[in-house]
């Protein structure tokens, strides 16, 4: 295999995406116990942010995540934060891959990256779980909400993550951050985004609890055990921080909202026949496991999460225009910005905007 060869699952490469396998192999050998060359790379299909690769060697398989090449928005793609979070969570027993090493230099493969364990198991992309029996669907959804509750119950200070997020109101910081990110990547004038940018900071909810927040907790960011409804690993921690756990809960529950799009959406399905719990049952189970009596009305939290998604997708749209998008489906994803903005404003109206 040539030093710059790269095999891609999705069959697409962006400008300058070839990696120096010889240099990478030398780095991995210095950081991963029992590593044996040769090394073969395969880029995972899917994902719009930090490109992710499978590393296969005679002694085992690993995963590499790196920053995208090309110009990046400020504070985006902070893989050092991802790595720190995984390294802190792994000793607690929370299901994350074992971390092996972080490289913040561009000298090895042209961008900062880290290497972690490859967790074997099932990837699930369809929230309807079409190949499962009703009882297995119920158990799988219970496993997901239980995992989220477990994350929000981790003592982040004891885990060494007391300074992983800034103090103060989480949503105040987040609305400001995603407004800046949207402005930095803005390509169009969307009146509903402008209304959200004015309304969200003027209507912030009170933060009642503080925990680790994943930031992108959904079914396709988990690895499930083969043959049983158990979560073996939670992946993609790029948006993680310390903040209000209501952000994660509402984000996960977006999949139950009417007229939502996406692979993990369950709205419109016959939930009772399929064995997929309804939203109130998921909320009740989460509350029981986190010691909550109840949760606030979700409309504001839904609006915020949809606004944040619109800002993230706007960043993808900008990378499509700049020619640095990593995924073959990036252009189709980028077209969703107006729809997300509309959905966010609809939830804002329900919250009293």
Order of alpha helices (4+ residues) and beta strands (2+ residues): beta-alpha-beta-beta-beta-alpha-beta-beta-beta-alpha-alpha-alpha-beta-beta-beta-beta-alpha-alpha-alpha-alpha-alpha-alpha
